[in-house]
Amino acid sequence: MPRKTMTVQPATRRAIKEIFTRLDYARLGPIYCDEGGDQFWAAKRGLCQRLGTKLASALLSHLTRGGTSLYVGAGVAEIPPIVMETLDLGRLVLACNLRRREVSVLNRACTGFPVRFHHRDGGSVKDRVDHLWLVSVLNDPERFPELSTLSYGRANPVTFDARKFLPQQRTVATLVDRCLSRLTVPGLVTTTVEEAVWVAEWCHRKRICYHIGRRTFASPTVGDPICLIRIG
């Protein structure tokens, strides 16, 4: 039986728009870009709001009211789904981000709304959750440069440094295990197509069934295709 089509409520859309209007893009520029931050956000701010709200609408029919979500690496692009979960579904959202300056900017923009970002490693969260958001985290070129180039098929066999890759692989595997271990079964994982292999490998080891949805959604900041994975 097909899922009922749902959409983000008008009041929630207005809240999302208000938060994006409040964001300090001058401070976000150097956080996201070494240079050209103003141009980056001039191109991306509307896209983040628009595509993020589209994905939030898609998530509505997959999440239950009153549950708990863990967002790992939550930033500007995650604002629409986080606001939707909080306002439309009354869910508890644990939004984690390792960049202290970005957390400060996000929380200032969210003042007056029941949304809070935390300067915290998502892997340290102990709460049980029924939705895990893990988008463009496991292949982050800043934290995992060798792993990232391999994930995107850009690794040069002449210069690729396997000695640097192996500790990055272990770090990511540990993060995946810690985060997925907090997920109730059945549960939902939102991730990118490139990162889905980590979720699939974890499920195989745990002998837990999973299903990767065919529909994908464009990531507004990185461009990676986002997919939904039903666990259990």
N, C-alpha and C positions, 0 to 999 in steps of 0.2 A: 504494500500500500504506500503510495507516494506521500512524502511529508507535506504538510500544509505550508503554503507560502506565507511568510511573515515578513514584516518590515519594521525598522526602527521607528519608534513613536515620534510625532512632531516635536514634543517638548524635549525629547532626548536629542533630536537633531539640532534644536536651538542651543542646547547646552554644549554640544560638540562644537558648534560654530563659535559660541562665545569663548570657549577655552582656546580655540585656535587663534581667535582675535587677540586674546590676552598674551599669548606666547611672546617671549622676548627673543626674536629671531637674530638680533645682533649678538646675543650671548650664545645662542645655539650654533651660530655659524662656525666658530673655531672648534666647537666640540665635535662637529660632524665632518669638517673639512680642514685640511692644512692651509688651504687658501681658496678664495672664491666662495666663501660661506654665504654672502649676500645673494649672489646669483643662484646658488644651490637652493636656498629657501624660497626665492622668488619663483622658481620653477616647481618646487616640491610641496609647498604648503597647501595649495589647493588640491593637489593630487592626493596628498596624505589624507585630507579630510574626505574627499570624494570616494576614493577606493577603499579607505578604512571603513566608511559607513556602509558601503556595499558588502564588504566582508562581514561586518557586524550583523547585517540583516540575514545573511546566510547562516551565521552561527545561531541566531535566535531559535530556529527550529531544531537545533541539535543539543541545546542545553536545557536543563530543568531549572525551574524557579527555586531560589533559595540554596543553591549549591555553592561550591567554592572552586575558584580557579587560581592557578599559579602561572603568572607571566614572567618568563625568564628573559632578561634583557629588554624590559619594557621601556619604550621611548615615545617619541612623537607619533610614530605610525600606529602605535597601539592605543592611542587615546580613544578613537571611536568605539572599538569593541569593548574596552574597559568601561567606558561610560554607559554603553548599552547594557552590559551585564549588570552593572550597579543599579541603574535607574529603571530599566524595563523588566529585569528579572529578579531584582532584589538579592543578587548574589554577592558573596564576599570575594573580593579580588585582591590577591597578593601580588602586587606589581613590583618586581625586583630589578634593579639597575646598578651596575658597578661604577657608573660615572656620577660622582657626587654633584658636580656642577649641573649636570642635566636634571638630576632629581630635584634640585633646588628650583630650577626654572619651571619644571613641570608642576610641582606642588604650588608654586606661586600662581600659576595660571588656573589651577583647579580650586583655588580658594572659594569657599561657599558651596562646593559640590562634594558629595560623599565619596570622593576619589582621592587616594593617597598613594604616592610612589615611595618606595623604600630603597635606601642605599644599602643593598644587601645582596649576597651571593644566593641566587635562586636554589642552588644545590643544598643550602643550609636549612631550608624551610622544612619543618617537621609536620605541618598540618597535612591532613588527608584531603585530596582534591579530586574532583571528577572531571576537570578540564585542565590540560597542560598546554600552555602556549610556548613553543620553542621555535621561533622563527629567526633565521639568519644569525644564529648564535653559535652553532657547532662548526660553522665554516667561516667565522669572522676572520678576515684577513689580518686584523690588528693583533688579535690574541693568538691565532693559529695560522700563521702565514704559509707554512709548508702544507699543512692539511688542507687549507683553503685552495691552494693552486691545484692540488690533486683532485679535490672534490669537483672543481669546475673544469677539469680536463685541460688545465693550462701548465701542468708541470713539465719542465724541461728535463729529459732524462740525463742530460749532460751535467746540469748544475743542481739538480734536486738533491737536497741534503737529508738522507734517511735518518741520520743521527738526531737531527732536530725534529724530524717528523714523529718519531716513536714516542717521545715524552708528550707531545701534543696529542697524539692518538690516545694515550693512556689517560690524560686529563679529561678529554672529551668523553671517553667511555665511562669514567667515574661520574662525571656530571650527568650523563644520560641515565645511569643506574640510580643515582640519588633522586633525580627528578621523577623518573617513571615509577620508582618504588613508592612514591607518595600518591600515585594515581589509583583510585578505586577501579575495580573491574566489575561491570563494564564502565568505560570512561572514554573521553575524547582527547585526542592530541591534535593541535594545530601546528603544522610545521611546513617546511619547504620540501619540494620534490627532492632536492639534493640531500637534505638531512633525513628524509624518510627511511633511508637505509639503516640508520642508527636505531630507529624505533623498531623496524622490522627485525633487526638482529637481536635486540633485547627480547622481543616477543618470542622469537624462535628458541632462545636459550631458556626462557621461562615456560615454554610450551603453552603460550597464550595465543589464541587466535586473534587476528586483526583484519581489518578491511580498509584499504586506501580508496577514498572517493575519487571518482573520475574527474569531477569538476575542479578546476584550479582558479586561483585568484592572484592577480598581479600584486607584488609587493611594491608600494609606492616609492620607497627610498632606495632599495637595492635592485629591484626588478626581478627577484627570484619568484617563480610560481609557487603559491601557497596551496597546500592540500589539507584535507581533514581526514584523520585516521581514527576509525572506531576500534577500540581495544576491548576484546572479550565478547 
